[in-house]
Structures are given as structure tokens and as C-alpha cells.
């Protein structure tokens, strides 16, 4: 009987042992312990209990030019902007062009019905009649003088009157020409033509609107010659030493990112923006036909010298608060967050670092994981 109880106990122990072997492993028990992160008094420092969970790597090096890339926009060349004005006041009778139209030199833009033109024609016709009368009187005075009927001073008076009448005719005729009409074709309508070929970038007149003369009134139209344009860039004060007159920059349009244009540095503004601490840099370039006023661009100024830049895995760069950071290990189990200036994306998942760290610096491979752990 005693032996039977012993046999049953042994069988039960064997069965229990076999059941333990078939149970699935406890994953949580085998996982490494969760890192405990302690924040230091310095906000850029973090302390972890298991730093081995955050692999580090050594920053490589890459020879690169010290290029400067800035933002800007396309603007018209002020020297190629031509206003369209009317020297005669009146009312708009017809408009043949609108804002944004491309026009050719000599193209009819609008017609103005003007009382000034009518008055100028009246003065011209009166001057012609007066000149004809003075000429007849001069011819009569010459005959009378030859017969001794008048004195020489009377002949000189008639000659002076005729000369003055001729001047009045020429003056009134020139007045008509300045107002934009032909003296040989009397009319109360003046035609306004495009002075140059280009694009209408400003329009301040509508149908049936009144037209004033040049007494502080706006231009009827403004035409811009878009064959050459300006690229106005904002360059920070600390970067001005890298921009030089007459040097060329690569210009890329946001609308055509795969095309690169060449522009010459034409002017570096002498006045800084007191708030942004930037200067206006003006680039001049030929318009290939795709550039439009107000387009956003990026301009890259190339440096003739090269320097070594650090390269790190792209995961080592943390984008936070519109800035770029990397984590570097310090003494013991601490990591320091260092601000850097990230550059171009490179092959094999690497990224260039323009400044902040040097080649050979050790950085955390995945900065986002460490950042998330520090915020928990």
C-alpha cells in the first residue's frame, strides 16, 4: 500500500514537470528592462539607466563646398517698367487691353474723348487763319513800301506780325502732337498706344472712367518688359560675407524644381531690416519665359573653397521646434542634445551636417527614440 502511494506521487510530479515544459515562454520576463530616464537641471541633458539600448555611431566626413541657399521671389526690373499716361484729360471711350495682357509696341490700348484735344484743334485753326491774314498784310506792305506809300517801320511791323503768326502755328501744331493726335486729322478722340512690348502689370482705368492729366494721378497702365527680371533675396547679416557682386548663383523655381537657372548678383542692399537682420540681394537674369512676377525661388551661392562636413544617419537628426538636433553621449550614462544645421540628404540613408558637430563625433543612431523616452 505504501509503495502504491509513492508510485502515484512520483507519476504526479513527472506529469507536472512535463506540463511546465509545454507552457509558452514569458515574453515580458525575457525583454530587457524599460529604460528609466532622468531629466537633469540642464534641459539639454538626459540620464538613462540602460544607455546600451540607444546605439551610437561615429559621424563620417564629406568634402563639400560651403554653399549658401536663401529664399527670394521674382520681381520686375524697375528700369524696364514703363508707365502709360495721357497728356489730355477726358473720359475713356474704349479700352482694348486689360491687366495681365501681353502687348506689342504700338498696340492700341485705349481711346479717350477729350475736350483738351478739341480746344487744341481750335487754337491750331485760329493760328492758321491769323497766319494767312498776316501774310496777306505783309505782301501788301511790301508793295506799298516799294511805291513809297509807307515807311520802313510799317514794313518791319508787318514782317514781325507774320513771323509771330508762323510761330503760333508751329506751337499749336506741336501741342497737338504732344497730346497724341495728328494735326491733319481733326478729332476729339486721342488714341493711347503701348510704348514698349511687355506685360501689363498694373491697370488703373476702367470703361467710361475719367482721365486726368499728370497732376498726381495714377498711371493708366504700367507695362513691364519681362525679357529680364530681378530675383530679390533675403540674406542674413551673418551670411553677407559669402555673397559678392557680379558672381553667379543657381536659381530654382518652386514651380519648376528640376530646372536650374543662372543669375548674376547685381546689387547688395546697403540697409538691413532692423527686425529680421537681413539685407536685400538683387539678382539679374534672363527670363526663359516661365518666370512670373511673385514666384517663390531659392538661390544658391557657391563658395570656391571646400570644407569637411560631418555625415550621420538621417535617423540621428531630430527635427524639433523648427530646428535640427542630435544626441551625443557624454560621461557615464548621460546624453546631450546638440543643435546642428542639417544639409543635403545623401546615399544609404545618411545626411550631411553643415555645422554643429564635426566628423568623428559620436551620436545616437535614433534620436527620436531617445527623445520619446525622455518625454515619458
CORHU-V916853 format. One record per residue. RES is the residue in one letter. SS is DSSP state (helix for helix, strand for strand, loop for the rest). PHI is phi in whole degrees, 0 to 359 (* if undefined). BURIAL is b if it has 9 or more other ideal C-beta (glycine too) atoms within 8 Angstrom, else e. Layout:
BEGIN
res=RES ss=SS phi=PHI burial=BURIAL
res=RES ss=SS phi=PHI burial=BURIAL
END
This chain:
BEGIN
res=X ss=loop phi=* burial=e
res=X ss=helix phi=298 burial=e
res=X ss=helix phi=297 burial=e
res=X ss=helix phi=296 burial=e
res=X ss=helix phi=296 burial=e
res=X ss=helix phi=295 burial=e
res=X ss=helix phi=295 burial=e
res=X ss=helix phi=294 burial=e
res=X ss=helix phi=295 burial=e
res=X ss=helix phi=295 burial=e
res=X ss=helix phi=296 burial=e
res=X ss=helix phi=296 burial=e
res=X ss=helix phi=295 burial=e
res=X ss=helix phi=295 burial=e
res=X ss=helix phi=297 burial=e
res=X ss=helix phi=294 burial=e
res=X ss=helix phi=296 burial=e
res=X ss=helix phi=295 burial=e
res=X ss=helix phi=298 burial=e
res=X ss=helix phi=296 burial=e
res=X ss=helix phi=293 burial=e
res=X ss=helix phi=275 burial=e
res=X ss=loop phi=292 burial=e
res=X ss=loop phi=293 burial=e
res=X ss=loop phi=292 burial=e
res=X ss=loop phi=276 burial=e
res=X ss=helix phi=295 burial=e
res=X ss=helix phi=298 burial=e
res=X ss=helix phi=290 burial=e
res=X ss=helix phi=273 burial=e
res=X ss=loop phi=291 burial=e
res=X ss=loop phi=293 burial=e
res=X ss=loop phi=296 burial=e
res=X ss=loop phi=296 burial=e
res=X ss=loop phi=291 burial=b
res=X ss=loop phi=255 burial=e
res=X ss=strand phi=255 burial=b
res=X ss=strand phi=244 burial=e
res=X ss=strand phi=278 burial=e
res=X ss=loop phi=270 burial=b
res=X ss=loop phi=295 burial=e
res=X ss=loop phi=280 burial=e
res=X ss=loop phi=296 burial=e
res=X ss=loop phi=275 burial=e
res=X ss=strand phi=254 burial=b
res=X ss=strand phi=228 burial=b
res=X ss=strand phi=240 burial=b
res=X ss=strand phi=236 burial=b
res=X ss=loop phi=280 burial=e
res=X ss=loop phi=234 burial=b
res=X ss=helix phi=295 burial=e
res=X ss=helix phi=293 burial=e
res=X ss=helix phi=282 burial=e
res=X ss=loop phi=239 burial=b
res=X ss=loop phi=300 burial=e
res=X ss=strand phi=240 burial=b
res=X ss=strand phi=220 burial=b
res=X ss=strand phi=262 burial=e
res=X ss=loop phi=294 burial=b
res=X ss=strand phi=275 burial=b
res=X ss=strand phi=227 burial=b
res=X ss=strand phi=208 burial=b
res=X ss=strand phi=281 burial=e
res=X ss=strand phi=214 burial=b
res=X ss=strand phi=285 burial=b
res=X ss=loop phi=275 burial=b
res=X ss=loop phi=283 burial=b
res=X ss=strand phi=238 burial=b
res=X ss=strand phi=246 burial=e
res=X ss=strand phi=230 burial=b
res=X ss=strand phi=259 burial=b
res=X ss=strand phi=196 burial=b
res=X ss=strand phi=213 burial=b
res=X ss=strand phi=277 burial=b
res=X ss=strand phi=229 burial=b
res=X ss=strand phi=289 burial=b
res=X ss=loop phi=286 burial=b
res=X ss=helix phi=301 burial=e
res=X ss=helix phi=293 burial=e
res=X ss=helix phi=254 burial=b
res=X ss=strand phi=266 burial=b
res=X ss=strand phi=238 burial=b
res=X ss=strand phi=282 burial=e
res=X ss=strand phi=251 burial=b
res=X ss=loop phi=231 burial=e
res=X ss=loop phi=233 burial=b
res=X ss=loop phi=278 burial=e
res=X ss=loop phi=246 burial=b
res=X ss=loop phi=278 burial=b
res=X ss=strand phi=161 burial=b
res=X ss=strand phi=231 burial=b
res=X ss=strand phi=292 burial=b
res=X ss=strand phi=263 burial=e
res=X ss=strand phi=213 burial=e
res=X ss=strand phi=234 burial=b
res=X ss=loop phi=245 burial=e
res=X ss=loop phi=212 burial=b
res=X ss=loop phi=224 burial=e
res=X ss=loop phi=302 burial=e
res=X ss=loop phi=94 burial=e
res=X ss=loop phi=288 burial=e
res=X ss=strand phi=265 burial=e
res=X ss=strand phi=238 burial=b
res=X ss=loop phi=252 burial=e
res=X ss=loop phi=300 burial=e
res=X ss=loop phi=88 burial=e
res=X ss=loop phi=285 burial=b
res=X ss=strand phi=290 burial=e
res=X ss=strand phi=260 burial=b
res=X ss=strand phi=196 burial=b
res=X ss=strand phi=232 burial=b
res=X ss=strand phi=238 burial=b
res=X ss=strand phi=272 burial=b
res=X ss=loop phi=229 burial=b
res=X ss=helix phi=287 burial=e
res=X ss=helix phi=299 burial=b
res=X ss=helix phi=292 burial=b
res=X ss=helix phi=299 burial=b
res=X ss=helix phi=295 burial=e
res=X ss=helix phi=293 burial=b
res=X ss=helix phi=295 burial=b
res=X ss=helix phi=298 burial=e
res=X ss=helix phi=297 burial=b
res=X ss=helix phi=293 burial=b
res=X ss=helix phi=294 burial=b
res=X ss=helix phi=296 burial=e
res=X ss=helix phi=295 burial=b
res=X ss=helix phi=295 burial=b
res=X ss=helix phi=297 burial=e
res=X ss=helix phi=295 burial=b
res=X ss=helix phi=291 burial=b
res=X ss=helix phi=296 burial=e
res=X ss=helix phi=294 burial=b
res=X ss=helix phi=294 burial=b
res=X ss=helix phi=291 burial=b
res=X ss=helix phi=297 burial=e
res=X ss=helix phi=295 burial=b
res=X ss=helix phi=293 burial=b
res=X ss=helix phi=297 burial=e
res=X ss=helix phi=293 burial=b
res=X ss=helix phi=295 burial=b
res=X ss=helix phi=295 burial=b
res=X ss=helix phi=294 burial=e
res=X ss=helix phi=295 burial=b
res=X ss=helix phi=294 burial=b
res=X ss=helix phi=295 burial=e
res=X ss=loop phi=270 burial=e
res=X ss=loop phi=78 burial=e
res=X ss=loop phi=278 burial=e
res=X ss=loop phi=229 burial=e
res=X ss=loop phi=278 burial=e
res=X ss=helix phi=296 burial=e
res=X ss=helix phi=294 burial=e
res=X ss=helix phi=291 burial=b
res=X ss=helix phi=295 burial=b
res=X ss=helix phi=294 burial=e
res=X ss=helix phi=296 burial=b
res=X ss=helix phi=296 burial=b
res=X ss=helix phi=294 burial=b
res=X ss=helix phi=296 burial=e
res=X ss=helix phi=296 burial=b
res=X ss=helix phi=295 burial=b
res=X ss=helix phi=297 burial=e
res=X ss=helix phi=296 burial=b
res=X ss=helix phi=295 burial=b
res=X ss=helix phi=297 burial=b
res=X ss=helix phi=298 burial=e
res=X ss=helix phi=298 burial=b
res=X ss=helix phi=297 burial=b
res=X ss=helix phi=296 burial=e
res=X ss=helix phi=293 burial=b
res=X ss=helix phi=293 burial=b
res=X ss=helix phi=292 burial=b
res=X ss=helix phi=294 burial=e
res=X ss=helix phi=299 burial=b
res=X ss=helix phi=297 burial=b
res=X ss=helix phi=295 burial=b
res=X ss=helix phi=295 burial=e
res=X ss=helix phi=287 burial=b
res=X ss=loop phi=99 burial=b
res=X ss=loop phi=234 burial=b
res=X ss=loop phi=263 burial=e
res=X ss=loop phi=297 burial=b
res=X ss=loop phi=280 burial=e
res=X ss=loop phi=230 burial=e
res=X ss=loop phi=299 burial=e
res=X ss=loop phi=198 burial=e
res=X ss=loop phi=262 burial=e
res=X ss=strand phi=250 burial=b
res=X ss=strand phi=246 burial=b
res=X ss=strand phi=265 burial=e
res=X ss=strand phi=253 burial=b
res=X ss=strand phi=249 burial=e
res=X ss=loop phi=288 burial=b
res=X ss=loop phi=285 burial=e
res=X ss=loop phi=218 burial=e
res=X ss=loop phi=271 burial=e
res=X ss=strand phi=166 burial=b
res=X ss=strand phi=242 burial=b
res=X ss=strand phi=283 burial=b
res=X ss=strand phi=256 burial=b
res=X ss=strand phi=210 burial=e
res=X ss=strand phi=220 burial=e
res=X ss=loop phi=236 burial=e
res=X ss=loop phi=219 burial=b
res=X ss=loop phi=229 burial=e
res=X ss=loop phi=299 burial=e
res=X ss=loop phi=68 burial=e
res=X ss=loop phi=282 burial=e
res=X ss=strand phi=279 burial=e
res=X ss=strand phi=242 burial=b
res=X ss=loop phi=260 burial=e
res=X ss=loop phi=275 burial=e
res=X ss=loop phi=279 burial=e
res=X ss=loop phi=279 burial=e
res=X ss=loop phi=63 burial=e
res=X ss=loop phi=270 burial=e
res=X ss=loop phi=289 burial=e
res=X ss=loop phi=295 burial=b
res=X ss=loop phi=295 burial=b
res=X ss=strand phi=222 burial=b
res=X ss=strand phi=231 burial=b
res=X ss=strand phi=250 burial=b
res=X ss=strand phi=249 burial=b
res=X ss=loop phi=280 burial=b
res=X ss=loop phi=267 burial=b
res=X ss=loop phi=293 burial=e
res=X ss=strand phi=230 burial=b
res=X ss=strand phi=227 burial=b
res=X ss=strand phi=255 burial=b
res=X ss=strand phi=243 burial=b
res=X ss=strand phi=263 burial=b
res=X ss=strand phi=243 burial=b
res=X ss=strand phi=256 burial=b
res=X ss=strand phi=243 burial=b
res=X ss=strand phi=293 burial=b
res=X ss=helix phi=306 burial=e
res=X ss=helix phi=290 burial=e
res=X ss=helix phi=256 burial=b
res=X ss=helix phi=296 burial=b
res=X ss=helix phi=293 burial=e
res=X ss=helix phi=265 burial=e
res=X ss=loop phi=244 burial=b
res=X ss=loop phi=226 burial=e
res=X ss=loop phi=297 burial=e
res=X ss=loop phi=68 burial=e
res=X ss=loop phi=273 burial=b
res=X ss=strand phi=259 burial=e
res=X ss=strand phi=230 burial=b
res=X ss=strand phi=271 burial=b
res=X ss=strand phi=246 burial=b
res=X ss=strand phi=236 burial=b
res=X ss=strand phi=271 burial=b
res=X ss=loop phi=298 burial=b
res=X ss=loop phi=285 burial=e
res=X ss=loop phi=227 burial=e
res=X ss=loop phi=294 burial=e
res=X ss=loop phi=269 burial=e
res=X ss=loop phi=251 burial=e
res=X ss=loop phi=241 burial=e
res=X ss=strand phi=244 burial=b
res=X ss=strand phi=252 burial=b
res=X ss=strand phi=223 burial=b
res=X ss=strand phi=261 burial=b
res=X ss=strand phi=288 burial=b
res=X ss=strand phi=259 burial=e
res=X ss=strand phi=202 burial=e
res=X ss=strand phi=243 burial=b
res=X ss=strand phi=303 burial=b
res=X ss=strand phi=278 burial=e
res=X ss=strand phi=240 burial=e
res=X ss=strand phi=267 burial=e
res=X ss=loop phi=292 burial=b
res=X ss=loop phi=293 burial=e
res=X ss=loop phi=269 burial=e
res=X ss=loop phi=270 burial=e
res=X ss=loop phi=59 burial=e
res=X ss=strand phi=235 burial=b
res=X ss=strand phi=243 burial=b
res=X ss=strand phi=278 burial=b
res=X ss=strand phi=246 burial=b
res=X ss=strand phi=256 burial=b
res=X ss=strand phi=251 burial=b
res=X ss=strand phi=245 burial=b
res=X ss=strand phi=206 burial=b
res=X ss=strand phi=286 burial=e
res=X ss=loop phi=269 burial=b
res=X ss=loop phi=288 burial=e
res=X ss=loop phi=106 burial=e
res=X ss=loop phi=257 burial=b
res=X ss=loop phi=273 burial=b
res=X ss=loop phi=234 burial=e
res=X ss=loop phi=301 burial=b
res=X ss=loop phi=93 burial=e
res=X ss=loop phi=297 burial=b
res=X ss=strand phi=276 burial=b
res=X ss=strand phi=222 burial=b
res=X ss=strand phi=237 burial=b
res=X ss=strand phi=243 burial=b
res=X ss=strand phi=246 burial=b
res=X ss=strand phi=264 burial=b
res=X ss=loop phi=266 burial=e
res=X ss=loop phi=266 burial=b
res=X ss=loop phi=287 burial=e
res=X ss=loop phi=256 burial=e
res=X ss=strand phi=244 burial=e
res=X ss=strand phi=211 burial=e
res=X ss=strand phi=277 burial=b
res=X ss=strand phi=246 burial=b
res=X ss=strand phi=284 burial=b
res=X ss=strand phi=232 burial=b
res=X ss=strand phi=224 burial=b
res=X ss=strand phi=301 burial=b
res=X ss=helix phi=299 burial=b
res=X ss=helix phi=288 burial=b
res=X ss=helix phi=281 burial=b
res=X ss=loop phi=264 burial=b
res=X ss=strand phi=254 burial=b
res=X ss=strand phi=265 burial=e
res=X ss=strand phi=216 burial=e
res=X ss=loop phi=55 burial=e
res=X ss=loop phi=62 burial=e
res=X ss=strand phi=226 burial=e
res=X ss=strand phi=247 burial=b
res=X ss=strand phi=222 burial=b
res=X ss=strand phi=226 burial=b
res=X ss=strand phi=256 burial=b
res=X ss=strand phi=242 burial=b
res=X ss=strand phi=287 burial=b
res=X ss=loop phi=244 burial=e
res=X ss=loop phi=293 burial=e
res=X ss=loop phi=68 burial=e
res=X ss=loop phi=249 burial=e
res=X ss=strand phi=251 burial=b
res=X ss=strand phi=230 burial=b
res=X ss=strand phi=247 burial=b
res=X ss=strand phi=272 burial=b
res=X ss=strand phi=241 burial=b
res=X ss=strand phi=282 burial=e
res=X ss=strand phi=226 burial=b
res=X ss=strand phi=247 burial=e
res=X ss=strand phi=283 burial=b
res=X ss=strand phi=250 burial=b
res=X ss=strand phi=287 burial=e
res=X ss=strand phi=279 burial=e
res=X ss=loop phi=248 burial=b
res=X ss=helix phi=290 burial=e
res=X ss=helix phi=60 burial=e
res=X ss=helix phi=73 burial=e
res=X ss=strand phi=260 burial=b
res=X ss=strand phi=220 burial=b
res=X ss=strand phi=280 burial=b
res=X ss=strand phi=246 burial=b
res=X ss=strand phi=288 burial=b
res=X ss=strand phi=202 burial=e
res=X ss=loop phi=117 burial=b
res=X ss=loop phi=224 burial=b
res=X ss=loop phi=245 burial=e
res=X ss=loop phi=303 burial=b
res=X ss=loop phi=97 burial=e
res=X ss=loop phi=289 burial=b
res=X ss=strand phi=271 burial=b
res=X ss=strand phi=228 burial=b
res=X ss=strand phi=289 burial=b
res=X ss=loop phi=295 burial=b
res=X ss=loop phi=239 burial=b
res=X ss=helix phi=290 burial=b
res=X ss=helix phi=294 burial=e
res=X ss=helix phi=297 burial=e
res=X ss=helix phi=294 burial=b
res=X ss=helix phi=295 burial=b
res=X ss=helix phi=297 burial=e
res=X ss=helix phi=295 burial=b
res=X ss=helix phi=286 burial=b
res=X ss=helix phi=269 burial=e
res=X ss=loop phi=283 burial=e
END
